[in-house]
């Protein structure tokens, strides 16, 4: 599961996170889930670029929300979440869970109850009452399996294209992807705008950025590991990280390594 946000400065108490991939049967819809607890209240945070939706259930009174895909970093003077569960929804997962396309939350944040109705309150209450992360993750698996409607609002071609763009070994260009799928580039772009709310080129850029962040999370990671994620050279990496995260690669690497060392 991609990193959703990072603290913007060290904390007196550690940030703890327990993350798991979703089971294979749910993976086309749910990327994974993570339990989190921040050490301090009202910390500034930095939300990173993502091309999926993130459902966040906070147990400290914020309520439950869904944050949509975004192509650039978003900074906040006060993080609204402290202790809870987050899960990543693919475009297929968004439509299967809510019946709405991913584009309806792209670039914004909405209340979960506006998407799920009374199911949102049920999910929040049961997750908060659970005794362990394992119990919460099991509950998420059970509830999502019951609630997902795979055919609802699904555009098979766009879903397949979105998944291919997450693959490091995927097509080198959007034109190549369109050719692989047997459609024109224009047709593919219109489909992405209609379903995802972002262009396929932007989705590909975000996927490459998130692969880089994931590579930098490993304790033994080196800064130059990012070149293997699809960047042409160091200058290309620097331009993209500055454009998408408003940081230098060295700065982002330091933040990711700091957060990962505090993860459980």
N, C-alpha and C positions, 0 to 999 in steps of 0.2 A: 504494500500500500504506500502511495506517495506521501511525502512529508507535506502537510497542510500549512503549517506555520512554525515560526521559530521565535524564541524570545530575543529581544534586541540588546540585552545586556545580561551578564551573569547574575544569578540569583543567590540569595543567602541560603536557601534550601533547594535541594535538587528537584529537577523536573523528571517525573517518572512516567514511563510509557510501556505498556505491554501490548505488542502488536501480533496479529495472526493473519495469514491468508485465509480467505473464505474457502469452504470445501469445493471440490471440483464441480459439483452440480450447480453451485451458485456463481461460479467465477465469471460466466458471461455477463452477469448482472451486478455482482458485488466484488470489488477488488480485494477487500479485506476489512478488518476492524481493529481498533486499538483502544485500549483503556488508558486514560491519562489522569495525572494529578500534578498541578503546578505547585511550586513551593510558596509563592507569594500572590497576594491579590493585586489587581490593578497594574499589572506589568505591561509595558509597551510590547507590542508584537508585530511581526512581519509575516503577512500571508503571501505565500509563494504562488507563482503561476501554476495552474492546474488545467487539465482538459477533461476532468470528470467532476461530478458533484460530490460534496461531502455532507453527510448527515451527522449532526452533532447533537447529542443528548447530554446536557449538563445537569448535574445533581445539586447545584448550589443556588438555584433560583433563576438562572438565566432563561431556562426553558429549552425547547428543542428547535433547531433551525436547520436549514439546508443552505449551504453556500455553493454558488454555481461556478462553472469554469471561468477562468480569467487569464488574460495574456500577459499581465504585468503584476509586479508586486503591489500589495496594498498594506500600508503601514497604519497602525492604530496606536493611539496614546494609551489605551487601556484595553487589555484583552478581556473579552466578555466571558470566556470559559475558564474554569478552574479545575473541575473534577467531573469526569464523565466518560462517555464512549463516543467514538467517531467511526464512521464507515464510509467507504468510497463507492459511489454508484456510477457505473458506465452509462452511456446513452441508452443502451438496452435496459439497464436496471432502472433508470429513471422512468422510462415509459411503462415498464412492467409493474412498477410499484405504484405509480401515481396516475398512469394513463395520459400524462402530459409529456411533450418533448423536452429534452434537456435545455433547449434554448430559452425556456420560460424562466430559468434561474441563472442563465449565463450573465456574469458580471454583476450579480446582486446577491442578496441574502433574503430568504423568506422564512416565515414561521412554518414549522412542520405541520401544525394543525391545519394550515391553509391548503396543504397538499394531501394530508391523510385523514382529516376530520377527527373523529373520536379515537381512531386507532393511535394517533399521536400521544394522547394522554395515557392510553393503556400501555403503550410501549415505554414511555418515560417512567411511569410509576413502577412497572415491573422490573425495569433495569435498575432503578434506584434501590429497590427493595432486595435485590439479589445479594447474596453473601460473598461472592467472589467473581473475579474476571472470567473464570472458566464457566461459571453459571450464566453470566451475562452473555458471553459469546454463544453458548448453547441456546439461550433464549432468542438471540438474534437469528441464529440459523433456523430455529423452529418457526418463528413468526414470519420471517421473510419467505421461507418456503411456502407457508400457507397463504401469504398475501400477494406474491408475485403472479402477474398474469402475463406470460411471455408474449402473447399476441397483441397486447394492447398498444396501439399507436406505433408499432414496430416497422421500421424501414430497414429491411434486411440488407440492402446494398450499402447504406450508410453505416450500419452497425459493423458489417464486415470490413469496410474501408477504415473505419475508426480503429478497429482492432489491429489491422495490418500496420497502421501508422505507429502503434505502440511497440511494434516488433523491431529490435535493432537490425534484423536481417530483412526488413521490409523493403519495398520499392524505393529506389534512390530519388525519384521525383514524383510529383503529383501526376504528371502526364503518364508516367510509367504505371502508377497505380490505376488510373482511369483505364489504360489499355488492358491491364490485367483483369479488370472487372467488365470489360467490354462496353464501356460507355465513354462519352466525350468528357474532357476535363471540365467544360462548362456545366454539364449535367451533374457531375460529381460536386462541384462547388455549390451549385444551387441546392443540392440535397443536404450538404453540410450546413448551409445557412438556415435551412428550414428545420433541421432536426437538432443540430448541436449549437447553432448560434455563433460559430466561429468558422473560418475558412479551413479547408484541409491543410493548407500550408502553415497556418497558425497552430493547428493541432499537432502537426509534425514537429514544429519548433518547440512547443511545450513538452512534447514527449521526449525529445532529445535533451532538453533542460532537466527534466525530472530523472532521466537515466543518469545524468551527470551527478545530480544531488544524491541519488541512491548509491552510485559508485563511491562518492566521497564519505558516505556514512560508515564504511567499514573501518575498523580500528587500524588496519595496516594500509589504508588508502594513501595515495600520493596525489598531489595536485595535478600532475600530468596524466593521471588516469582518465581524465575527462576527454582527452583526445580520442580515445577508443570508443567514445559514445556517439560519434558521428560528425564531429567538428573537423573542418579541413585542416586547421592549424591553430597555433596559440592565439593569433590575432583574431581569428574567427570566434574562438571561445570567449575571448575577452569582450568583443563587441556584443555578443549575444547575452552574456551574463550581465553586463552593464545595462543593456536594453531591457532585460526581463526582470532583473532583481535589484537594479540600482545599486550594485555593489561590484567590486572587483572579484575575479575568481578567488584570489587569496582570502579576501574578507568572507565570502560565502563559504569557502572551505572551512575556515575557522569556526563559523557559526554552526555548521552542520556537524563537525567533529565534536564541538562542545555539547550539543544536544544529544548526539549519539552516545557519548560517554556517560551521560546521565540517564540514558534509557535502560529499562530493565528487560 
